[in-house]
Every structure is written in C-alpha cells, then in structure tokens.
C-alpha cells in the first residue's frame, strides 16, 4: 500500500494537544503562522509520498555497500536526498543567520516523522545533519559555524557523530581516540570509531565528522573528552572540498535492518581536525547533538509505527478469511480489530507525547524570562527519555502486531511489512539504549525539584480528569486516568525516597517506572485530545473527530490500565534481580 502522510492527524495534534498557537505567538517563532504550517506539512507530505516512499523497498533490496573504498548507496537515494535538500528540510530549525528557516523544532519533528515513515534509512542522514547543526550553533567558534553550517543546511555537505569505539559503547568515558596539537590551531585525530551512521556515502562530496577524542593532558573518564570537527575532505581557501583527510572507511556493518543506511567503521590516522567548544568539554557539546537525536529517534519510532499500521489496515480490508462480518475480510474479526485499535491508539498517544516534548523545547527556546525558560526546559528534559524510549519500544510492539495481522504473509519479505519490523529494532538501541534512558529518568530527571517536575504534570492530569468525566461516554476513561495518576504519584514518591540510599533498587525499577509514567502521560495527553475533539473544532470533519475520541477512549479504557499493574515491579527491592548468581543464569 502506498504511504499516506497523516497531515490531518499531525495538524490536530499540533493545534489541540500541543497548543502550537502559543509557540507561534512568541517573538522567536512568529513566522510559524497557520498558513505556513499548513503549507509545510502539505508540501513535506507530498515529497514523502511521491519521492521518498518509493525508495523504501529499494534500500532494503539493494543495500549500501563498500566498493573499492567507495560507499555506494541504493538506487534513487541521491535523488531522494536532493529533494530533501532542495526543499529546505535540512535547516528548518537552524538559525536564519546561516541560512536556516528558524522554525520551531516541533515542525521539524513533524516533517521527520513523515520522512521516517516514507524511507527511514535515508531519513537517518538528515537527522544526523540536523543534530550537527544544533551542536555547532551552540558550541563551535564563529569561524567553524560560518564555514560548515551553511553547507549542512543546504545539503551540500552532510554530517555524522562519532562516539562509539569497540571498548567504549554506552561507557563513552572509556574511549581511546586521541588528538595531538599540530601547532597551527588544528589537531591530529587518531583512533577507530564504530557504528557511524552515514559515515561515508556517494550522495555528497564532503562529510563532516564530529569526533570525540582525548587531548594529551586529558583526565580519565568523560571529563577528559574533547570534540573535533574532522571533515572527509579538507576545505580549501574558498571553502570548497579539497584534498582527502587522513581517514577512511574500514568496513560497513551487515545489519538486521536499515540496509539502505551505511553504518561504517571509521579509521582516523592523524586526520586534521578543529576543536569544537572548550578543551575537555566535548561531552557537553555532543550531548546537544544527542538530545536532538533522541527526540529525532522518537520521531522515527512514531513514523515506522504509522506506516506499518497503514499497511496492516490495508491488508486487513482486503484479506478474506473466515466468516465473521459481512465482507468476509479479516478486518471484521474482533482480534484483528483489537490489534488495529491498539496500533491506532498508541500512534495517537506517541504523537501527542513527541510533539508535546518538541513544543516544550520550543517554548524554552522562545522564553525571555529566566524562570519560564527553566520551567519549560525541565518539562522538556523530563519528556526526552519518555519520548525516546516509549516511541521506540512501542514501535517494536506495533510493527510486530502489523506482522501478526498479515499472518504468514507478514513473515514473507515480498509484502514489505517485515522490513518495518526489522528496521524498527534499532530505535531502542541507538542514541542511548532505552535502559540508559530509564536510568536517566530516575537518576537525573526525577531528581529535578525533588520529583516536583513529575508531580506538577500529574497535578495537571488530575484537573483534566474532572473535565473528562463531564463528557458523555468518557467516564470510564476518566476513572482509569485517575487511577493511573494516583499510582504514578505513589511510584514517584517511592523512588524519590530511595534514590540516595538504594541506587541498585532505583535502577532496577527504572524501566517499569518509565513505562508506567510514559503510558500515564500518553493517557493524560489523549484525554486532552478527546476533550478537544468532543467540542467539534473547526477544520476537521465529524468522522475524523469521532475517530479521535474513539481512539483516545480505547487507550484510556484498554491500555492505560496496564500502567497501574507495574507498581509492584517498581516498589519491589532489587533482591530478586540478583537472587541468582551470574553462573546460575544459564
């Protein structure tokens, strides 16, 4: 089935869940008028449907490969990237001073969602570029910004991030790559990096690598890491790609999915690089890019879930099997309906969560009052691990349901649905595994104001419960949301109380707590969606609005209750986790 960009769903979420009008009301984003938003979503959706979506299958069947030292990308990818670059989608949220549009990150995430649905392997390239632009804007010297950012925005050059080494995955502080001063303001960067997405390719002549390495006087651990810009080709006096730098692709990984995206092992042998930011402060600069990427990966999870759902609905309408219902199609089977409704409700919930997260980032960026900046920044920081983990974990579950709906045909590659299942799996792993996101949630985000950022959000949901209960047909949803908020509050208070004295139990509870809190937040946001849809806002027809209410109600009545069942796992000690010795785990 051809991909259909869900422009109306995105617009409804922006208007009636995120409250995008308040983002556009700020001085920073005054140009994001309703007409502009509509034009952006419509044009980006058209590109994704007509240009990118046809490349999805080609990337899987004709993977990127290394040929005589050159990485060859799948057929059509160059034209697809050209369309992304020419449309201006690479620099949507970049500053106008370097050629960007200066638009809200919320709109960038909406476009990223559609690109991820259409062709995830290719979309990973602009995602890396967007993150690099943000990191350079925040940390690089004016000279580096002036040279690199315009070329990244235009798509003339592309960007990567180089963190991981064979002995330093999640433990970035164990990296061994080094950078020696050349005496002329540049550095000789040496080391090997692995899992470098789009580390090399034939789409563009120059690739800009942000590389973490240690200076000679660096301390151990993450405090001794610096960040360097190391281009594939050294810019000449005019800023054009010049001679090759001392770096190369050693090999490409053979992966479960994302076959169209080259994932490289990169070797740096005294390659010329320029320091980005302060010496020994590289992790702070890289985390700017990482946070951008984590929200971007959440958009990927949402995007794959959406396109897999579209395929599942189309197949269920056509596949005739059994005698339930008048048409004979499996869409009339109650269990198939359960799977489809689960997919649809979760997609609405994930979209509400992700866009609310992006909207908070925009409000923090646009605010001028220090207290308001902090308030929105804390809210956004809380939602980042929820968005990244929930959207990617749930995506794995939803693509699995899409395969199940297809039955045996889902296990056959020709239908294309298995590709979504395979491509989805990496989301829970890269840009910080979801276990690390959970640890970040309970170790850092929960500590903000002693759990106050979480409880403030739960307080807002309590108020929403009362409004929801007054709407005919949504009383059970209101009850389930009240129960989930009560249990989430209890779990939050428990974890705050043990955080200092029992870190092992805290970390043992982190993953179920993230799922509980994330599901509750999705429920609270979908309550807002249901309330808005019930008031029949302009611009949406009655059938669309009825579907929004039904989807939210399904989530509230049949999914939200799973959150309360996690309390036991959260309040348990870590004793059972370590009751078996390492040798007994066999």
C-alpha positions as CSV (number, residue, x, y, z in Angstrom):
1,X,0.0,0.0,0.0
2,X,1.4,3.5,-0.8
3,X,2.3,5.6,2.2
4,X,-0.2,8.4,3.1
5,X,1.2,11.3,5.0
6,X,-1.1,11.8,8.1
7,X,-1.3,15.6,7.7
8,X,-4.7,16.0,9.4
9,X,-3.6,13.9,12.4
10,X,-0.4,15.9,12.7
11,X,-2.3,19.2,12.4
12,X,-4.9,18.2,15.0
13,X,-2.2,17.2,17.5
14,X,-0.4,20.5,17.0
15,X,-3.5,22.6,17.3
16,X,-5.4,20.8,20.1
17,X,-2.9,18.8,22.1
18,X,0.4,20.8,21.9
19,X,-1.3,24.2,21.7
20,X,1.0,25.2,18.9
21,X,-0.6,28.6,18.7
22,X,1.2,29.6,21.9
23,X,4.5,28.6,20.3
24,X,3.7,30.7,17.2
25,X,2.6,33.6,19.5
26,X,6.2,34.0,20.7
27,X,8.5,36.6,19.1
28,X,11.0,33.8,18.2
29,X,8.5,31.8,16.1
30,X,6.1,34.5,14.9
31,X,6.6,33.3,11.3
32,X,5.1,29.9,12.1
33,X,1.6,31.1,11.1
34,X,-1.3,28.6,10.5
35,X,-0.9,29.1,6.7
36,X,2.8,28.4,6.8
37,X,2.3,25.3,9.0
38,X,-0.3,24.0,6.5
39,X,2.0,24.7,3.6
40,X,5.0,23.0,5.3
41,X,3.0,19.9,6.2
42,X,1.3,19.6,2.9
43,X,4.5,20.0,0.8
44,X,6.6,17.8,3.0
45,X,3.9,15.2,3.0
46,X,3.8,15.3,-0.8
47,X,7.5,14.8,-1.1
48,X,7.4,11.9,1.3
49,X,4.6,10.2,-0.5
50,X,5.8,10.8,-4.1
51,X,9.6,10.9,-3.8
52,X,10.8,9.1,-0.6
53,X,8.3,6.3,-0.1
54,X,9.2,4.6,-3.4
55,X,12.8,4.3,-2.2
56,X,11.9,2.3,0.9
57,X,11.9,-1.1,-0.7
58,X,14.9,-0.4,-3.0
59,X,17.1,0.4,0.0
60,X,16.3,-3.0,1.6
61,X,16.8,-5.0,-1.6
62,X,19.9,-3.1,-2.7
63,X,21.8,-2.2,0.5
64,X,24.6,0.3,0.7
65,X,27.9,-1.4,0.1
66,X,31.6,-0.7,0.0
67,X,33.1,-0.9,-3.5
68,X,36.9,-0.2,-4.0
69,X,36.9,2.1,-1.0
70,X,33.8,4.0,-2.0
71,X,30.4,3.6,-0.3
72,X,27.7,3.1,-2.9
73,X,24.1,3.9,-1.8
74,X,20.9,2.3,-3.1
75,X,19.4,3.4,-6.4
76,X,17.3,6.6,-6.1
77,X,18.8,7.7,-2.8
78,X,20.8,10.6,-4.4
79,X,17.6,12.0,-6.0
80,X,15.8,11.5,-2.7
81,X,18.4,13.4,-0.8
82,X,18.4,16.1,-3.4
83,X,14.6,16.5,-2.9
84,X,15.2,16.8,0.9
85,X,17.9,19.4,0.5
86,X,16.2,21.4,-2.2
87,X,13.0,21.6,-0.1
88,X,14.9,23.2,2.7
89,X,14.0,20.5,5.1
90,X,17.6,20.1,6.5
91,X,17.7,23.6,8.0
92,X,14.1,24.1,9.2
93,X,15.1,24.9,12.8
94,X,18.5,26.3,12.1
95,X,19.2,30.0,12.7
96,X,18.5,32.4,9.8
97,X,21.9,33.9,10.2
98,X,23.4,30.8,8.5
99,X,20.6,30.2,6.0
100,X,18.2,28.3,8.2
101,X,14.4,28.9,8.4
102,X,14.4,29.5,12.2
103,X,11.2,27.5,12.6
104,X,10.1,25.6,15.7
105,X,11.6,22.2,16.3
106,X,8.0,20.9,16.6
107,X,7.6,21.4,12.9
108,X,10.9,19.7,12.2
109,X,9.8,16.7,14.2
110,X,6.5,16.6,12.2
111,X,8.5,16.5,8.9
112,X,10.9,14.0,10.4
113,X,8.0,11.7,11.3
114,X,6.8,11.7,7.7
115,X,10.3,11.2,6.3
116,X,10.9,8.3,8.7
117,X,7.6,6.7,7.6
118,X,8.5,7.1,3.9
119,X,12.1,5.9,4.0
120,X,13.8,5.5,7.3
121,X,17.2,4.5,6.0
122,X,17.5,7.8,4.0
123,X,15.9,9.9,6.7
124,X,18.7,9.0,9.1
125,X,21.1,11.1,7.1
126,X,19.3,14.5,7.5
127,X,18.7,13.6,11.2
128,X,22.4,13.5,11.7
129,X,22.9,16.8,9.9
130,X,20.2,18.5,12.0
131,X,21.8,17.4,15.2
132,X,25.2,18.5,14.0
133,X,23.9,21.9,13.0
134,X,22.4,22.4,16.5
135,X,25.7,21.3,18.2
136,X,27.8,23.7,16.1
137,X,25.4,26.6,16.6
138,X,25.7,26.1,20.4
139,X,29.4,25.3,20.8
140,X,31.6,26.0,17.7
141,X,33.6,29.1,17.0
142,X,32.2,31.6,14.6
143,X,34.8,30.6,12.0
144,X,33.6,27.0,12.1
145,X,29.9,27.9,12.2
146,X,30.3,30.2,9.2
147,X,32.1,27.6,7.1
148,X,30.1,24.4,8.0
149,X,26.6,25.3,9.0
150,X,25.5,26.9,5.6
151,X,26.8,23.8,3.8
152,X,25.0,21.5,6.1
153,X,21.8,23.5,5.8
154,X,21.9,23.5,2.0
155,X,22.7,19.8,1.9
156,X,26.0,20.5,0.0
157,X,27.7,18.6,2.8
158,X,26.4,16.1,5.3
159,X,27.2,15.4,9.0
160,X,27.9,12.5,11.4
161,X,28.6,11.9,15.1
162,X,31.5,9.7,16.1
163,X,31.2,8.5,19.7
164,X,31.4,4.7,19.9
165,X,34.5,2.5,20.0
166,X,34.8,-1.2,20.3
167,X,35.6,-1.0,24.0
168,X,33.5,2.2,24.6
169,X,29.9,1.8,23.8
170,X,27.5,3.1,26.5
171,X,30.6,3.8,28.6
172,X,31.8,6.7,26.4
173,X,34.4,7.6,29.0
174,X,36.4,4.5,28.1
175,X,37.2,5.8,24.6
176,X,40.9,5.8,23.5
177,X,40.9,8.1,20.4
178,X,43.4,10.9,20.8
179,X,44.0,14.3,19.4
180,X,47.5,15.8,19.2
181,X,48.0,19.6,18.6
182,X,49.6,20.4,15.3
183,X,50.9,23.8,16.4
184,X,48.8,25.7,13.9
185,X,45.4,25.6,15.7
186,X,44.5,22.2,14.2
187,X,44.8,18.7,15.7
188,X,45.9,15.3,14.5
189,X,43.0,13.0,15.4
190,X,43.7,9.2,15.6
191,X,41.5,6.3,16.5
192,X,38.8,4.0,15.3
193,X,35.1,4.6,15.7
194,X,32.3,2.1,15.1
195,X,28.5,2.2,14.3
196,X,28.9,5.5,12.4
197,X,25.6,6.1,10.6
198,X,26.1,7.5,7.1
199,X,29.9,7.6,7.9
200,X,30.6,7.6,4.2
201,X,28.5,7.7,1.0
202,X,28.3,8.8,-2.6
203,X,25.5,11.4,-2.1
204,X,27.8,14.3,-1.5
205,X,31.5,15.1,-1.9
206,X,32.2,16.1,1.7
207,X,31.1,14.6,5.0
208,X,31.6,16.5,8.3
209,X,32.5,14.2,11.2
210,X,32.1,15.3,14.8
211,X,34.6,13.1,16.7
212,X,35.2,12.6,20.4
213,X,38.9,12.2,21.3
214,X,41.3,13.0,24.1
215,X,43.9,15.7,24.3
216,X,47.4,14.8,25.7
217,X,46.7,16.4,29.0
218,X,43.2,14.9,29.3
219,X,41.9,13.4,32.6
220,X,40.3,10.0,32.5
221,X,36.6,9.4,32.1
222,X,34.1,11.7,30.4
223,X,35.6,14.8,31.9
224,X,38.7,14.4,29.7
225,X,36.9,14.2,26.3
226,X,37.1,16.9,23.7
227,X,35.1,17.3,20.4
228,X,36.6,17.9,17.0
229,X,35.3,18.7,13.5
230,X,37.1,16.3,11.1
231,X,35.9,16.7,7.5
232,X,36.4,13.9,4.9
233,X,38.0,16.5,2.6
234,X,39.9,19.5,3.9
235,X,38.2,22.8,2.9
236,X,40.4,24.9,0.6
237,X,40.8,28.7,0.9
238,X,37.4,29.2,-0.8
239,X,35.7,26.7,1.5
240,X,35.4,24.0,-1.3
241,X,36.2,20.4,-0.6
242,X,40.0,20.0,-1.1
243,X,42.4,17.1,-0.5
244,X,41.3,13.9,1.3
245,X,41.8,13.9,5.0
246,X,43.7,11.0,6.7
247,X,40.6,8.9,7.4
248,X,38.9,6.0,5.7
249,X,36.0,3.5,5.9
250,X,37.3,0.2,7.2
251,X,34.1,-1.7,6.6
252,X,30.3,-1.5,6.7
253,X,28.2,-3.4,9.1
254,X,25.8,-6.1,7.9
255,X,22.6,-5.3,9.9
256,X,19.2,-6.7,10.8
257,X,17.5,-3.7,9.2
258,X,18.2,-0.2,7.8
259,X,20.0,-1.8,4.9
260,X,20.0,1.4,2.8
261,X,21.8,3.3,5.5
262,X,25.6,2.7,5.6
263,X,26.8,2.1,9.1
264,X,30.6,2.4,9.0
265,X,33.7,1.5,10.9
266,X,35.8,4.7,10.6
267,X,39.6,4.9,10.9
268,X,41.3,8.2,11.7
269,X,45.1,8.2,11.2
270,X,46.3,11.7,12.3
271,X,43.4,13.3,10.5
272,X,43.2,17.0,10.6
273,X,40.6,18.3,12.9
274,X,39.4,21.5,14.6
275,X,38.4,21.8,18.2
276,X,34.7,22.4,18.8
277,X,33.9,24.1,22.1
278,X,36.3,24.2,25.0
279,X,39.0,21.6,25.6
280,X,37.8,18.7,27.7
281,X,34.2,19.8,27.4
282,X,33.3,17.6,24.4
283,X,30.6,15.6,26.1
284,X,28.6,18.8,26.8
285,X,28.8,19.7,23.1
286,X,28.0,16.2,22.0
287,X,25.0,15.9,24.3
288,X,23.4,18.8,22.5
289,X,23.5,16.7,19.4
290,X,22.5,13.6,21.3
291,X,19.4,15.2,22.8
292,X,18.4,16.4,19.3
293,X,18.9,12.8,18.0
294,X,16.9,11.2,20.9
295,X,13.9,13.3,20.0
296,X,14.6,12.5,16.4
297,X,14.7,8.8,17.1
298,X,11.4,9.1,18.9
299,X,10.0,10.6,15.6
300,X,11.5,7.6,13.8
301,X,9.6,5.2,16.1
302,X,6.4,7.0,15.6
303,X,7.0,7.1,11.8
304,X,7.6,3.4,11.4
305,X,4.6,2.5,13.6
306,X,2.4,4.8,11.4
307,X,3.4,3.3,8.1
308,X,3.2,-0.3,9.5
309,X,-0.3,0.5,10.7
310,X,-1.3,1.8,7.4
311,X,-0.1,-1.4,5.7
312,X,-1.9,-3.5,8.3
313,X,-5.2,-1.7,7.8
314,X,-5.0,-2.1,4.0
315,X,-4.2,-5.8,4.2
316,X,-7.0,-6.4,6.8
317,X,-9.5,-4.8,4.5
318,X,-8.5,-7.0,1.5
319,X,-7.7,-10.3,3.1
320,X,-10.7,-12.6,3.2
321,X,-10.6,-15.4,5.7
322,X,-13.3,-17.0,7.8
323,X,-16.9,-15.9,8.1
324,X,-17.0,-13.1,10.7
325,X,-18.8,-10.0,9.3
326,X,-20.5,-9.2,6.1
327,X,-17.4,-8.7,3.9
328,X,-15.5,-11.7,4.9
329,X,-12.4,-9.6,5.3
330,X,-10.3,-10.2,8.4
331,X,-10.9,-6.6,9.5
332,X,-14.2,-7.9,10.8
333,X,-12.5,-10.3,13.2
334,X,-12.6,-9.0,16.8
335,X,-9.0,-10.0,17.5
336,X,-7.8,-8.2,14.3
337,X,-9.8,-5.1,15.4
338,X,-8.1,-5.3,18.8
339,X,-4.7,-5.2,17.2
340,X,-5.6,-2.4,14.8
341,X,-7.2,-0.3,17.6
342,X,-4.1,-0.9,19.8
343,X,-1.9,0.4,17.0
344,X,-4.0,3.4,16.2
345,X,-4.4,4.4,19.9
346,X,-0.7,4.1,20.6
347,X,0.2,6.1,17.5
348,X,-2.1,8.9,18.6
349,X,-0.5,8.7,22.1
350,X,3.1,8.7,20.8
351,X,2.4,11.6,18.5
352,X,0.9,13.6,21.4
353,X,3.9,12.8,23.6
354,X,6.6,13.6,21.0
355,X,5.0,16.8,19.8
356,X,4.4,18.0,23.3
357,X,8.1,17.3,24.0
358,X,9.1,19.3,21.0
359,X,6.7,22.1,21.9
360,X,8.3,22.4,25.3
361,X,11.8,22.7,23.7
362,X,10.4,25.5,21.5
363,X,8.8,27.2,24.5
364,X,12.1,27.1,26.4
365,X,14.0,28.5,23.4
366,X,11.5,31.3,22.9
367,X,11.0,32.3,26.5
368,X,12.7,35.5,27.7
369,X,12.1,35.2,31.4
370,X,14.6,33.0,33.2
371,X,12.1,31.3,35.4
372,X,9.9,30.5,32.4
373,X,13.0,29.2,30.5
374,X,13.8,26.8,33.4
375,X,10.2,25.6,33.7
376,X,9.9,24.7,30.0
377,X,13.4,23.3,29.9
378,X,12.7,21.0,32.9
379,X,9.5,19.8,31.3
380,X,11.2,19.1,28.0
381,X,14.1,17.3,29.7
382,X,11.6,15.1,31.6
383,X,9.9,14.1,28.4
384,X,13.0,13.3,26.4
385,X,13.7,9.8,27.9
386,X,10.0,9.1,27.8
387,X,9.7,10.1,24.1
388,X,12.8,8.2,23.0
389,X,12.1,5.0,25.0
390,X,8.3,4.8,24.7
391,X,8.1,5.6,21.0
392,X,10.8,3.0,20.1
393,X,9.7,0.3,22.5
394,X,6.1,0.6,21.5
395,X,7.1,0.8,17.8
396,X,8.7,-2.6,18.2
397,X,5.4,-3.9,19.6
398,X,3.2,-2.2,17.0
399,X,5.3,-3.4,14.0
400,X,5.1,-6.9,15.5
401,X,1.3,-6.5,15.5
402,X,1.4,-5.4,11.9
403,X,3.3,-8.6,11.0
404,X,0.8,-10.7,13.0
405,X,-2.2,-9.1,11.2
406,X,-0.6,-10.1,7.9
407,X,-0.3,-13.7,9.2
408,X,2.0,-15.9,7.1
409,X,2.4,-13.1,4.5
410,X,3.9,-10.9,7.2
411,X,6.7,-13.4,7.5
412,X,7.3,-13.2,3.8
413,X,9.6,-10.4,2.7
414,X,7.7,-9.5,-0.5
415,X,4.9,-7.8,1.4
416,X,7.4,-5.3,2.8
417,X,5.9,-5.4,6.3
418,X,8.8,-7.4,7.7
419,X,11.1,-4.6,6.7
420,X,9.3,-2.3,9.1
421,X,9.7,-4.9,11.9
422,X,13.4,-5.2,11.2
423,X,14.1,-1.5,10.7
424,X,12.3,-0.7,13.9
425,X,14.5,-2.7,16.2
426,X,17.5,-0.4,16.3
427,X,15.5,2.5,17.7
428,X,15.5,1.1,21.2
429,X,19.3,0.7,21.0
430,X,21.0,3.6,19.3
431,X,21.3,7.2,20.7
432,X,21.4,5.7,24.2
433,X,19.7,2.4,24.8
434,X,16.3,2.5,26.4
435,X,17.8,1.1,29.6
436,X,20.1,4.1,29.7
437,X,17.1,6.4,29.1
438,X,15.3,4.8,32.1
439,X,18.4,5.3,34.2
440,X,18.5,8.9,33.1
441,X,14.8,9.3,34.0
442,X,15.2,8.1,37.6
443,X,18.8,9.3,38.2
444,X,18.6,12.8,36.8
445,X,15.1,13.8,35.6
446,X,13.3,12.5,38.7
447,X,15.7,14.5,40.8
448,X,14.6,17.8,39.3
449,X,13.0,19.7,42.2
450,X,12.8,16.5,44.2
451,X,10.3,14.9,41.8
452,X,8.4,18.2,41.5
453,X,8.5,18.3,37.7
454,X,6.8,14.9,37.6
455,X,4.2,15.7,40.3
456,X,3.4,19.1,38.7
457,X,2.5,17.2,35.5
458,X,0.4,14.7,37.4
459,X,-1.4,17.5,39.1
460,X,-2.4,18.9,35.7
461,X,-3.8,15.4,34.7
462,X,-5.8,15.3,37.9
463,X,-7.5,18.5,36.8
464,X,-8.1,17.0,33.3
465,X,-9.8,14.0,34.9
466,X,-12.6,16.2,36.1
467,X,-13.1,17.8,32.7
468,X,-13.1,14.4,31.0
469,X,-15.6,12.9,33.4
470,X,-18.2,15.6,32.3
471,X,-18.2,14.4,28.7
472,X,-20.7,11.7,27.8
473,X,-19.1,8.4,27.2
474,X,-15.7,9.2,28.6
475,X,-16.4,8.5,32.3
476,X,-14.5,5.1,32.3
477,X,-11.6,6.8,30.7
478,X,-11.6,9.4,33.4
479,X,-11.7,6.7,36.1
480,X,-8.7,4.9,34.5
481,X,-6.7,8.1,34.2
482,X,-7.4,9.0,37.8
483,X,-6.2,5.5,38.9
484,X,-3.0,5.8,36.7
485,X,-2.2,9.2,38.1
486,X,-2.6,8.0,41.6
487,X,-0.4,5.0,41.1
488,X,2.2,7.1,39.2
489,X,2.3,9.6,42.1
490,X,2.8,6.7,44.6
491,X,5.6,5.2,42.4
492,X,7.3,8.6,42.0
493,X,7.3,9.3,45.8
494,X,8.7,5.9,46.5
495,X,11.6,6.3,44.0
496,X,12.4,9.8,45.3
497,X,12.6,8.4,48.8
498,X,15.1,5.6,48.0
499,X,17.1,7.4,45.4
500,X,20.0,8.3,47.7
501,X,20.2,5.2,49.8
502,X,19.4,2.4,47.4
503,X,20.7,3.1,43.9
504,X,20.6,-0.5,42.8
505,X,16.9,-0.8,43.6
506,X,16.3,2.6,42.0
507,X,17.9,1.4,38.7
508,X,16.1,-2.0,39.0
509,X,12.8,-0.1,39.0
510,X,13.8,2.3,36.2
511,X,12.4,0.5,33.2
512,X,9.0,-0.4,34.6
513,X,8.7,3.2,36.0
514,X,9.5,4.7,32.6
515,X,6.8,2.5,31.0
516,X,4.3,3.4,33.7
517,X,5.0,7.1,33.6
518,X,5.1,7.2,29.8
519,X,1.8,5.4,29.4
520,X,0.2,7.7,32.0
521,X,1.5,10.8,30.2
522,X,0.2,9.5,26.9
523,X,-3.2,8.9,28.6
524,X,-3.2,12.4,30.0
525,X,-2.4,13.9,26.7
526,X,-5.0,11.8,24.9
527,X,-7.6,13.0,27.4
528,X,-6.8,16.5,26.2
529,X,-7.3,15.2,22.6
530,X,-10.6,13.6,23.4
531,X,-11.8,16.8,25.2
532,X,-10.8,18.9,22.2
533,X,-12.3,16.5,19.6
534,X,-15.6,16.4,21.6
535,X,-16.0,20.2,21.2
536,X,-16.0,19.8,17.3
537,X,-13.3,22.4,16.5
538,X,-13.3,24.0,13.0
539,X,-11.2,22.5,10.2
540,X,-12.0,18.8,10.9
541,X,-15.0,16.8,9.8
542,X,-17.3,14.9,12.2
543,X,-16.0,11.5,11.2
544,X,-12.4,12.5,11.8
545,X,-13.2,13.9,15.2
546,X,-15.3,10.9,16.2
547,X,-12.3,8.7,15.4
548,X,-10.1,10.8,17.6
549,X,-12.5,10.5,20.6
550,X,-12.8,6.7,20.0
551,X,-9.0,6.2,19.7
552,X,-8.4,8.1,22.9
553,X,-11.2,6.3,24.7
554,X,-9.7,2.9,23.7
555,X,-6.4,4.0,25.1
556,X,-7.9,5.1,28.3
557,X,-10.1,2.0,28.8
558,X,-7.9,-0.8,27.4
559,X,-4.3,0.3,27.5
560,X,-3.9,2.8,30.4
561,X,-4.8,0.2,33.0
562,X,-1.5,-1.6,32.1
563,X,0.4,1.3,33.8
564,X,-1.1,0.6,37.2
565,X,-0.1,-3.1,37.0
566,X,3.6,-2.0,37.1
567,X,3.5,-0.7,40.6
568,X,4.7,-4.0,42.1
569,X,7.7,-4.1,39.9
570,X,8.6,-0.5,40.8
571,X,8.2,-0.8,44.6
572,X,10.0,-4.2,44.8
573,X,13.6,-4.3,46.0
574,X,16.4,-5.4,43.7
575,X,16.8,-8.7,45.7
576,X,15.0,-10.8,43.1
577,X,17.1,-9.3,40.3
578,X,20.3,-10.6,41.9
579,X,18.9,-13.7,43.7
580,X,20.5,-15.9,41.1
581,X,24.3,-15.7,40.7
582,X,25.9,-15.0,37.3
583,X,26.7,-18.7,37.0
584,X,23.1,-19.7,37.7
585,X,21.8,-17.6,34.8
586,X,22.2,-20.3,32.3
